[in-house]
């Protein structure tokens, strides 16, 4: 059994993700092997909110080049978590708006 801290890695802070806060949509980087049910339970446990829906996106790593050397950034998984209408908001994101 995975811990909630191992499933939700960090929040994704972009202009697009910040615009979703008014609709109670929050974006997180999550573990690649986590499914939607595990992500929903982890967010509920960490932040004390009610999750309505979880959408996940597998993001490919980008190719980076330094001189003649070519490498690739790691692949990662993103989750957009929608909270229920009667749920409180996540305070971490509210301080950033």
Jmol script that loads the backbone (N, CA, C; Angstrom):
load data "model"
ATOM      1  N   UNK A   1       0.838  -1.186   0.000  1.00  0.00           N
ATOM      2  CA  UNK A   1       0.000   0.000   0.000  1.00  0.00           C
ATOM      3  C   UNK A   1       0.879   1.243   0.000  1.00  0.00           C
ATOM      4  N   UNK A   2       0.574   2.167  -0.908  1.00  0.00           N
ATOM      5  CA  UNK A   2       1.347   3.389  -1.041  1.00  0.00           C
ATOM      6  C   UNK A   2       0.812   4.462  -0.106  1.00  0.00           C
ATOM      7  N   UNK A   3       1.722   5.279   0.372  1.00  0.00           N
ATOM      8  CA  UNK A   3       1.324   6.417   1.189  1.00  0.00           C
ATOM      9  C   UNK A   3       0.839   7.553   0.302  1.00  0.00           C
ATOM     10  N   UNK A   4       0.017   8.432   0.865  1.00  0.00           N
ATOM     11  CA  UNK A   4      -0.514   9.563   0.101  1.00  0.00           C
ATOM     12  C   UNK A   4       0.605  10.483  -0.367  1.00  0.00           C
ATOM     13  N   UNK A   5       1.664  10.614   0.451  1.00  0.00           N
ATOM     14  CA  UNK A   5       2.787  11.471   0.078  1.00  0.00           C
ATOM     15  C   UNK A   5       3.571  10.889  -1.089  1.00  0.00           C
ATOM     16  N   UNK A   6       3.513   9.570  -1.289  1.00  0.00           N
ATOM     17  CA  UNK A   6       4.205   8.944  -2.415  1.00  0.00           C
ATOM     18  C   UNK A   6       3.398   9.052  -3.703  1.00  0.00           C
ATOM     19  N   UNK A   7       2.101   9.239  -3.604  1.00  0.00           N
ATOM     20  CA  UNK A   7       1.246   9.327  -4.788  1.00  0.00           C
ATOM     21  C   UNK A   7       1.229  10.749  -5.328  1.00  0.00           C
ATOM     22  N   UNK A   8       0.944  11.721  -4.477  1.00  0.00           N
ATOM     23  CA  UNK A   8       0.925  13.131  -4.891  1.00  0.00           C
ATOM     24  C   UNK A   8       2.331  13.674  -4.675  1.00  0.00           C
ATOM     25  N   UNK A   9       3.035  13.967  -5.773  1.00  0.00           N
ATOM     26  CA  UNK A   9       4.432  14.382  -5.669  1.00  0.00           C
ATOM     27  C   UNK A   9       4.543  15.887  -5.415  1.00  0.00           C
ATOM     28  N   UNK A  10       3.926  16.692  -6.287  1.00  0.00           N
ATOM     29  CA  UNK A  10       3.986  18.143  -6.100  1.00  0.00           C
ATOM     30  C   UNK A  10       2.881  18.801  -6.906  1.00  0.00           C
ATOM     31  N   UNK A  11       2.513  20.036  -6.543  1.00  0.00           N
ATOM     32  CA  UNK A  11       1.512  20.763  -7.342  1.00  0.00           C
ATOM     33  C   UNK A  11       2.153  21.300  -8.620  1.00  0.00           C
ATOM     34  N   UNK A  12       1.339  21.440  -9.646  1.00  0.00           N
ATOM     35  CA  UNK A  12       1.787  22.028 -10.906  1.00  0.00           C
ATOM     36  C   UNK A  12       1.296  23.473 -10.924  1.00  0.00           C
ATOM     37  N   UNK A  13       2.244  24.407 -10.948  1.00  0.00           N
ATOM     38  CA  UNK A  13       1.913  25.824 -10.892  1.00  0.00           C
ATOM     39  C   UNK A  13       2.190  26.432 -12.265  1.00  0.00           C
ATOM     40  N   UNK A  14       1.157  26.546 -13.073  1.00  0.00           N
ATOM     41  CA  UNK A  14       1.262  27.196 -14.379  1.00  0.00           C
ATOM     42  C   UNK A  14       0.114  28.184 -14.509  1.00  0.00           C
ATOM     43  N   UNK A  15       0.182  28.994 -15.533  1.00  0.00           N
ATOM     44  CA  UNK A  15      -0.881  29.968 -15.762  1.00  0.00           C
ATOM     45  C   UNK A  15      -2.209  29.276 -16.026  1.00  0.00           C
ATOM     46  N   UNK A  16      -2.176  28.189 -16.785  1.00  0.00           N
ATOM     47  CA  UNK A  16      -3.393  27.450 -17.107  1.00  0.00           C
ATOM     48  C   UNK A  16      -3.962  26.751 -15.875  1.00  0.00           C
ATOM     49  N   UNK A  17      -3.106  26.172 -15.050  1.00  0.00           N
ATOM     50  CA  UNK A  17      -3.607  25.478 -13.865  1.00  0.00           C
ATOM     51  C   UNK A  17      -4.159  26.467 -12.833  1.00  0.00           C
ATOM     52  N   UNK A  18      -3.606  27.667 -12.772  1.00  0.00           N
ATOM     53  CA  UNK A  18      -4.112  28.674 -11.841  1.00  0.00           C
ATOM     54  C   UNK A  18      -5.487  29.192 -12.267  1.00  0.00           C
ATOM     55  N   UNK A  19      -5.769  29.168 -13.576  1.00  0.00           N
ATOM     56  CA  UNK A  19      -7.080  29.634 -14.036  1.00  0.00           C
ATOM     57  C   UNK A  19      -8.191  28.639 -13.685  1.00  0.00           C
ATOM     58  N   UNK A  20      -7.853  27.390 -13.399  1.00  0.00           N
ATOM     59  CA  UNK A  20      -8.844  26.394 -13.036  1.00  0.00           C
ATOM     60  C   UNK A  20      -9.260  26.427 -11.582  1.00  0.00           C
ATOM     61  N   UNK A  21      -8.596  27.241 -10.767  1.00  0.00           N
ATOM     62  CA  UNK A  21      -8.894  27.266  -9.328  1.00  0.00           C
ATOM     63  C   UNK A  21     -10.304  27.783  -9.063  1.00  0.00           C
ATOM     64  N   UNK A  22     -10.806  28.705  -9.875  1.00  0.00           N
ATOM     65  CA  UNK A  22     -12.162  29.226  -9.667  1.00  0.00           C
ATOM     66  C   UNK A  22     -13.205  28.124  -9.839  1.00  0.00           C
ATOM     67  N   UNK A  23     -12.910  27.126 -10.683  1.00  0.00           N
ATOM     68  CA  UNK A  23     -13.821  25.994 -10.891  1.00  0.00           C
ATOM     69  C   UNK A  23     -13.514  24.827  -9.962  1.00  0.00           C
ATOM     70  N   UNK A  24     -12.652  25.066  -8.959  1.00  0.00           N
ATOM     71  CA  UNK A  24     -12.213  24.042  -8.008  1.00  0.00           C
ATOM     72  C   UNK A  24     -11.495  22.889  -8.709  1.00  0.00           C
ATOM     73  N   UNK A  25     -10.638  23.229  -9.682  1.00  0.00           N
ATOM     74  CA  UNK A  25      -9.808  22.248 -10.362  1.00  0.00           C
ATOM     75  C   UNK A  25      -8.355  22.514  -9.989  1.00  0.00           C
ATOM     76  N   UNK A  26      -7.706  21.507  -9.442  1.00  0.00           N
ATOM     77  CA  UNK A  26      -6.332  21.636  -8.982  1.00  0.00           C
ATOM     78  C   UNK A  26      -5.466  20.612  -9.713  1.00  0.00           C
ATOM     79  N   UNK A  27      -4.243  21.002 -10.056  1.00  0.00           N
ATOM     80  CA  UNK A  27      -3.363  20.163 -10.859  1.00  0.00           C
ATOM     81  C   UNK A  27      -2.167  19.723 -10.022  1.00  0.00           C
ATOM     82  N   UNK A  28      -1.856  18.420 -10.094  1.00  0.00           N
ATOM     83  CA  UNK A  28      -0.744  17.846  -9.344  1.00  0.00           C
ATOM     84  C   UNK A  28       0.088  16.942 -10.233  1.00  0.00           C
ATOM     85  N   UNK A  29       1.385  16.845  -9.921  1.00  0.00           N
ATOM     86  CA  UNK A  29       2.217  15.803 -10.508  1.00  0.00           C
ATOM     87  C   UNK A  29       2.085  14.601  -9.590  1.00  0.00           C
ATOM     88  N   UNK A  30       1.784  13.436 -10.168  1.00  0.00           N
ATOM     89  CA  UNK A  30       1.531  12.236  -9.369  1.00  0.00           C
ATOM     90  C   UNK A  30       2.456  11.113  -9.829  1.00  0.00           C
ATOM     91  N   UNK A  31       2.479  10.041  -9.050  1.00  0.00           N
ATOM     92  CA  UNK A  31       3.289   8.874  -9.388  1.00  0.00           C
ATOM     93  C   UNK A  31       2.774   8.253 -10.685  1.00  0.00           C
ATOM     94  N   UNK A  32       3.708   7.753 -11.500  1.00  0.00           N
ATOM     95  CA  UNK A  32       3.323   7.227 -12.812  1.00  0.00           C
ATOM     96  C   UNK A  32       2.447   5.987 -12.709  1.00  0.00           C
ATOM     97  N   UNK A  33       2.595   5.207 -11.646  1.00  0.00           N
ATOM     98  CA  UNK A  33       1.829   3.971 -11.524  1.00  0.00           C
ATOM     99  C   UNK A  33       0.555   4.142 -10.708  1.00  0.00           C
ATOM    100  N   UNK A  34       0.202   5.366 -10.336  1.00  0.00           N
ATOM    101  CA  UNK A  34      -1.007   5.612  -9.541  1.00  0.00           C
ATOM    102  C   UNK A  34      -2.225   5.676 -10.456  1.00  0.00           C
ATOM    103  N   UNK A  35      -3.342   5.100  -9.992  1.00  0.00           N
ATOM    104  CA  UNK A  35      -4.585   5.190 -10.760  1.00  0.00           C
ATOM    105  C   UNK A  35      -5.480   6.276 -10.173  1.00  0.00           C
ATOM    106  N   UNK A  36      -6.628   6.513 -10.804  1.00  0.00           N
ATOM    107  CA  UNK A  36      -7.495   7.622 -10.419  1.00  0.00           C
ATOM    108  C   UNK A  36      -8.057   7.456  -9.005  1.00  0.00           C
ATOM    109  N   UNK A  37      -8.369   6.233  -8.628  1.00  0.00           N
ATOM    110  CA  UNK A  37      -8.924   5.991  -7.292  1.00  0.00           C
ATOM    111  C   UNK A  37      -7.889   6.290  -6.227  1.00  0.00           C
ATOM    112  N   UNK A  38      -6.645   5.852  -6.445  1.00  0.00           N
ATOM    113  CA  UNK A  38      -5.579   6.127  -5.484  1.00  0.00           C
ATOM    114  C   UNK A  38      -5.292   7.617  -5.388  1.00  0.00           C
ATOM    115  N   UNK A  39      -5.330   8.310  -6.512  1.00  0.00           N
ATOM    116  CA  UNK A  39      -5.084   9.751  -6.509  1.00  0.00           C
ATOM    117  C   UNK A  39      -6.177  10.473  -5.732  1.00  0.00           C
ATOM    118  N   UNK A  40      -7.429  10.105  -5.948  1.00  0.00           N
ATOM    119  CA  UNK A  40      -8.544  10.744  -5.240  1.00  0.00           C
ATOM    120  C   UNK A  40      -8.432  10.525  -3.736  1.00  0.00           C
ATOM    121  N   UNK A  41      -8.122   9.308  -3.309  1.00  0.00           N
ATOM    122  CA  UNK A  41      -7.988   9.027  -1.871  1.00  0.00           C
ATOM    123  C   UNK A  41      -6.814   9.786  -1.264  1.00  0.00           C
ATOM    124  N   UNK A  42      -5.712   9.901  -2.013  1.00  0.00           N
ATOM    125  CA  UNK A  42      -4.534  10.603  -1.508  1.00  0.00           C
ATOM    126  C   UNK A  42      -4.807  12.092  -1.325  1.00  0.00           C
ATOM    127  N   UNK A  43      -5.495  12.720  -2.278  1.00  0.00           N
ATOM    128  CA  UNK A  43      -5.809  14.145  -2.170  1.00  0.00           C
ATOM    129  C   UNK A  43      -6.789  14.381  -1.019  1.00  0.00           C
ATOM    130  N   UNK A  44      -7.766  13.499  -0.862  1.00  0.00           N
ATOM    131  CA  UNK A  44      -8.707  13.634   0.249  1.00  0.00           C
ATOM    132  C   UNK A  44      -7.997  13.510   1.588  1.00  0.00           C
ATOM    133  N   UNK A  45      -7.043  12.603   1.672  1.00  0.00           N
ATOM    134  CA  UNK A  45      -6.317  12.391   2.924  1.00  0.00           C
ATOM    135  C   UNK A  45      -5.374  13.550   3.232  1.00  0.00           C
ATOM    136  N   UNK A  46      -4.672  14.048   2.235  1.00  0.00           N
ATOM    137  CA  UNK A  46      -3.683  15.100   2.462  1.00  0.00           C
ATOM    138  C   UNK A  46      -4.319  16.454   2.764  1.00  0.00           C
ATOM    139  N   UNK A  47      -5.379  16.809   2.050  1.00  0.00           N
ATOM    140  CA  UNK A  47      -5.929  18.157   2.150  1.00  0.00           C
ATOM    141  C   UNK A  47      -7.283  18.215   2.849  1.00  0.00           C
ATOM    142  N   UNK A  48      -7.898  17.100   3.162  1.00  0.00           N
ATOM    143  CA  UNK A  48      -9.177  17.096   3.866  1.00  0.00           C
ATOM    144  C   UNK A  48     -10.319  17.663   3.042  1.00  0.00           C
ATOM    145  N   UNK A  49     -10.395  17.289   1.758  1.00  0.00           N
ATOM    146  CA  UNK A  49     -11.433  17.780   0.850  1.00  0.00           C
ATOM    147  C   UNK A  49     -12.187  16.598   0.259  1.00  0.00           C
ATOM    148  N   UNK A  50     -13.287  16.887  -0.467  1.00  0.00           N
ATOM    149  CA  UNK A  50     -14.050  15.862  -1.177  1.00  0.00           C
ATOM    150  C   UNK A  50     -13.756  15.959  -2.657  1.00  0.00           C
ATOM    151  N   UNK A  51     -13.308  14.847  -3.254  1.00  0.00           N
ATOM    152  CA  UNK A  51     -12.964  14.833  -4.669  1.00  0.00           C
ATOM    153  C   UNK A  51     -14.160  14.343  -5.475  1.00  0.00           C
ATOM    154  N   UNK A  52     -14.511  15.097  -6.507  1.00  0.00           N
ATOM    155  CA  UNK A  52     -15.612  14.719  -7.382  1.00  0.00           C
ATOM    156  C   UNK A  52     -15.104  13.904  -8.568  1.00  0.00           C
ATOM    157  N   UNK A  53     -13.993  14.361  -9.195  1.00  0.00           N
ATOM    158  CA  UNK A  53     -13.521  13.729 -10.417  1.00  0.00           C
ATOM    159  C   UNK A  53     -12.014  13.901 -10.528  1.00  0.00           C
ATOM    160  N   UNK A  54     -11.363  12.913 -11.186  1.00  0.00           N
ATOM    161  CA  UNK A  54      -9.922  12.975 -11.438  1.00  0.00           C
ATOM    162  C   UNK A  54      -9.676  12.687 -12.913  1.00  0.00           C
ATOM    163  N   UNK A  55      -8.959  13.574 -13.583  1.00  0.00           N
ATOM    164  CA  UNK A  55      -8.511  13.352 -14.956  1.00  0.00           C
ATOM    165  C   UNK A  55      -6.994  13.232 -14.935  1.00  0.00           C
ATOM    166  N   UNK A  56      -6.448  12.238 -15.641  1.00  0.00           N
ATOM    167  CA  UNK A  56      -5.007  12.035 -15.663  1.00  0.00           C
ATOM    168  C   UNK A  56      -4.462  12.194 -17.076  1.00  0.00           C
ATOM    169  N   UNK A  57      -3.225  12.659 -17.151  1.00  0.00           N
ATOM    170  CA  UNK A  57      -2.537  12.869 -18.418  1.00  0.00           C
ATOM    171  C   UNK A  57      -1.123  12.334 -18.266  1.00  0.00           C
ATOM    172  N   UNK A  58      -0.683  11.480 -19.191  1.00  0.00           N
ATOM    173  CA  UNK A  58       0.702  11.031 -19.228  1.00  0.00           C
ATOM    174  C   UNK A  58       1.485  12.008 -20.075  1.00  0.00           C
ATOM    175  N   UNK A  59       2.471  12.661 -19.481  1.00  0.00           N
ATOM    176  CA  UNK A  59       3.265  13.671 -20.168  1.00  0.00           C
ATOM    177  C   UNK A  59       4.603  13.071 -20.572  1.00  0.00           C
ATOM    178  N   UNK A  60       4.945  13.213 -21.828  1.00  0.00           N
ATOM    179  CA  UNK A  60       6.223  12.709 -22.317  1.00  0.00           C
ATOM    180  C   UNK A  60       7.341  13.659 -21.921  1.00  0.00           C
ATOM    181  N   UNK A  61       8.511  13.072 -21.684  1.00  0.00           N
ATOM    182  CA  UNK A  61       9.689  13.889 -21.421  1.00  0.00           C
ATOM    183  C   UNK A  61      10.158  14.544 -22.709  1.00  0.00           C
ATOM    184  N   UNK A  62      10.811  15.664 -22.578  1.00  0.00           N
ATOM    185  CA  UNK A  62      11.275  16.393 -23.753  1.00  0.00           C
ATOM    186  C   UNK A  62      12.732  16.063 -24.046  1.00  0.00           C
ATOM    187  N   UNK A  63      13.103  16.145 -25.295  1.00  0.00           N
ATOM    188  CA  UNK A  63      14.478  15.902 -25.694  1.00  0.00           C
ATOM    189  C   UNK A  63      15.275  17.183 -25.453  1.00  0.00           C
ATOM    190  N   UNK A  64      16.377  17.049 -24.732  1.00  0.00           N
ATOM    191  CA  UNK A  64      17.246  18.176 -24.423  1.00  0.00           C
ATOM    192  C   UNK A  64      18.615  17.903 -25.020  1.00  0.00           C
ATOM    193  N   UNK A  65      19.267  18.960 -25.457  1.00  0.00           N
ATOM    194  CA  UNK A  65      20.570  18.805 -26.059  1.00  0.00           C
ATOM    195  C   UNK A  65      21.521  19.819 -25.460  1.00  0.00           C
ATOM    196  N   UNK A  66      22.703  19.362 -25.050  1.00  0.00           N
ATOM    197  CA  UNK A  66      23.753  20.230 -24.551  1.00  0.00           C
ATOM    198  C   UNK A  66      24.988  19.923 -25.381  1.00  0.00           C
ATOM    199  N   UNK A  67      25.292  20.797 -26.312  1.00  0.00           N
ATOM    200  CA  UNK A  67      26.409  20.535 -27.218  1.00  0.00           C
ATOM    201  C   UNK A  67      26.078  19.364 -28.124  1.00  0.00           C
ATOM    202  N   UNK A  68      26.946  18.357 -28.134  1.00  0.00           N
ATOM    203  CA  UNK A  68      26.698  17.177 -28.954  1.00  0.00           C
ATOM    204  C   UNK A  68      25.907  16.107 -28.217  1.00  0.00           C
ATOM    205  N   UNK A  69      25.783  16.249 -26.911  1.00  0.00           N
ATOM    206  CA  UNK A  69      25.097  15.238 -26.110  1.00  0.00           C
ATOM    207  C   UNK A  69      23.590  15.457 -26.176  1.00  0.00           C
ATOM    208  N   UNK A  70      22.869  14.374 -26.405  1.00  0.00           N
ATOM    209  CA  UNK A  70      21.413  14.428 -26.472  1.00  0.00           C
ATOM    210  C   UNK A  70      20.865  13.568 -25.349  1.00  0.00           C
ATOM    211  N   UNK A  71      19.917  14.114 -24.622  1.00  0.00           N
ATOM    212  CA  UNK A  71      19.290  13.374 -23.531  1.00  0.00           C
ATOM    213  C   UNK A  71      17.792  13.629 -23.536  1.00  0.00           C
ATOM    214  N   UNK A  72      17.119  13.091 -22.529  1.00  0.00           N
ATOM    215  CA  UNK A  72      15.669  13.207 -22.456  1.00  0.00           C
ATOM    216  C   UNK A  72      15.275  13.414 -21.006  1.00  0.00           C
ATOM    217  N   UNK A  73      14.360  14.350 -20.775  1.00  0.00           N
ATOM    218  CA  UNK A  73      13.840  14.529 -19.429  1.00  0.00           C
ATOM    219  C   UNK A  73      12.868  13.384 -19.134  1.00  0.00           C
ATOM    220  N   UNK A  74      12.671  13.050 -17.876  1.00  0.00           N
ATOM    221  CA  UNK A  74      11.823  11.901 -17.570  1.00  0.00           C
ATOM    222  C   UNK A  74      10.345  12.122 -17.897  1.00  0.00           C
ATOM    223  N   UNK A  75       9.651  11.030 -18.230  1.00  0.00           N
ATOM    224  CA  UNK A  75       8.201  11.067 -18.409  1.00  0.00           C
ATOM    225  C   UNK A  75       7.557  11.235 -17.036  1.00  0.00           C
ATOM    226  N   UNK A  76       6.373  11.849 -17.006  1.00  0.00           N
ATOM    227  CA  UNK A  76       5.676  12.037 -15.736  1.00  0.00           C
ATOM    228  C   UNK A  76       4.179  12.040 -15.963  1.00  0.00           C
ATOM    229  N   UNK A  77       3.440  11.974 -14.887  1.00  0.00           N
ATOM    230  CA  UNK A  77       1.985  11.897 -14.952  1.00  0.00           C
ATOM    231  C   UNK A  77       1.385  13.088 -14.224  1.00  0.00           C
ATOM    232  N   UNK A  78       0.372  13.687 -14.840  1.00  0.00           N
ATOM    233  CA  UNK A  78      -0.297  14.851 -14.282  1.00  0.00           C
ATOM    234  C   UNK A  78      -1.738  14.486 -13.991  1.00  0.00           C
ATOM    235  N   UNK A  79      -2.279  14.972 -12.883  1.00  0.00           N
ATOM    236  CA  UNK A  79      -3.671  14.729 -12.519  1.00  0.00           C
ATOM    237  C   UNK A  79      -4.364  16.059 -12.277  1.00  0.00           C
ATOM    238  N   UNK A  80      -5.532  16.239 -12.896  1.00  0.00           N
ATOM    239  CA  UNK A  80      -6.378  17.405 -12.653  1.00  0.00           C
ATOM    240  C   UNK A  80      -7.522  16.923 -11.775  1.00  0.00           C
ATOM    241  N   UNK A  81      -7.556  17.409 -10.549  1.00  0.00           N
ATOM    242  CA  UNK A  81      -8.527  16.967  -9.547  1.00  0.00           C
ATOM    243  C   UNK A  81      -9.615  18.016  -9.416  1.00  0.00           C
ATOM    244  N   UNK A  82     -10.867  17.610  -9.628  1.00  0.00           N
ATOM    245  CA  UNK A  82     -12.019  18.498  -9.467  1.00  0.00           C
ATOM    246  C   UNK A  82     -12.667  18.181  -8.120  1.00  0.00           C
ATOM    247  N   UNK A  83     -12.873  19.223  -7.321  1.00  0.00           N
ATOM    248  CA  UNK A  83     -13.474  19.039  -6.004  1.00  0.00           C
ATOM    249  C   UNK A  83     -14.989  19.171  -6.093  1.00  0.00           C
ATOM    250  N   UNK A  84     -15.681  18.574  -5.114  1.00  0.00           N
ATOM    251  CA  UNK A  84     -17.133  18.674  -5.040  1.00  0.00           C
ATOM    252  C   UNK A  84     -17.526  20.113  -4.711  1.00  0.00           C
ATOM    253  N   UNK A  85     -18.756  20.483  -5.070  1.00  0.00           N
ATOM    254  CA  UNK A  85     -19.224  21.858  -4.875  1.00  0.00           C
ATOM    255  C   UNK A  85     -19.288  22.238  -3.401  1.00  0.00           C
ATOM    256  N   UNK A  86     -19.624  21.287  -2.527  1.00  0.00           N
ATOM    257  CA  UNK A  86     -19.736  21.594  -1.105  1.00  0.00           C
ATOM    258  C   UNK A  86     -18.419  21.429  -0.360  1.00  0.00           C
ATOM    259  N   UNK A  87     -17.339  21.115  -1.058  1.00  0.00           N
ATOM    260  CA  UNK A  87     -16.039  20.913  -0.434  1.00  0.00           C
ATOM    261  C   UNK A  87     -15.330  22.247  -0.241  1.00  0.00           C
ATOM    262  N   UNK A  88     -14.474  22.305   0.775  1.00  0.00           N
ATOM    263  CA  UNK A  88     -13.674  23.513   0.966  1.00  0.00           C
ATOM    264  C   UNK A  88     -12.540  23.519  -0.055  1.00  0.00           C
ATOM    265  N   UNK A  89     -11.922  24.679  -0.249  1.00  0.00           N
ATOM    266  CA  UNK A  89     -10.834  24.783  -1.219  1.00  0.00           C
ATOM    267  C   UNK A  89      -9.510  24.408  -0.553  1.00  0.00           C
ATOM    268  N   UNK A  90      -8.485  24.182  -1.373  1.00  0.00           N
ATOM    269  CA  UNK A  90      -7.158  23.840  -0.871  1.00  0.00           C
ATOM    270  C   UNK A  90      -6.424  25.146  -0.587  1.00  0.00           C
ATOM    271  N   UNK A  91      -6.011  25.342   0.661  1.00  0.00           N
ATOM    272  CA  UNK A  91      -5.455  26.619   1.094  1.00  0.00           C
ATOM    273  C   UNK A  91      -4.123  26.934   0.431  1.00  0.00           C
ATOM    274  N   UNK A  92      -3.346  25.904   0.083  1.00  0.00           N
ATOM    275  CA  UNK A  92      -2.049  26.124  -0.545  1.00  0.00           C
ATOM    276  C   UNK A  92      -2.189  26.915  -1.843  1.00  0.00           C
ATOM    277  N   UNK A  93      -3.173  26.565  -2.649  1.00  0.00           N
ATOM    278  CA  UNK A  93      -3.379  27.238  -3.926  1.00  0.00           C
ATOM    279  C   UNK A  93      -4.005  28.611  -3.753  1.00  0.00           C
ATOM    280  N   UNK A  94      -4.824  28.790  -2.733  1.00  0.00           N
ATOM    281  CA  UNK A  94      -5.505  30.065  -2.523  1.00  0.00           C
ATOM    282  C   UNK A  94      -4.498  31.177  -2.190  1.00  0.00           C
ATOM    283  N   UNK A  95      -3.399  30.831  -1.539  1.00  0.00           N
ATOM    284  CA  UNK A  95      -2.405  31.839  -1.199  1.00  0.00           C
ATOM    285  C   UNK A  95      -1.626  32.303  -2.424  1.00  0.00           C
ATOM    286  N   UNK A  96      -1.678  31.564  -3.526  1.00  0.00           N
ATOM    287  CA  UNK A  96      -0.920  31.902  -4.724  1.00  0.00           C
ATOM    288  C   UNK A  96      -1.703  32.791  -5.690  1.00  0.00           C
ATOM    289  N   UNK A  97      -3.007  32.886  -5.511  1.00  0.00           N
ATOM    290  CA  UNK A  97      -3.833  33.668  -6.435  1.00  0.00           C
ATOM    291  C   UNK A  97      -3.808  35.119  -6.064  1.00  0.00           C
TER     292      UNK A  97
END
end "model"
wireframe off; spacefill off
backbone 0.3
color backbone group
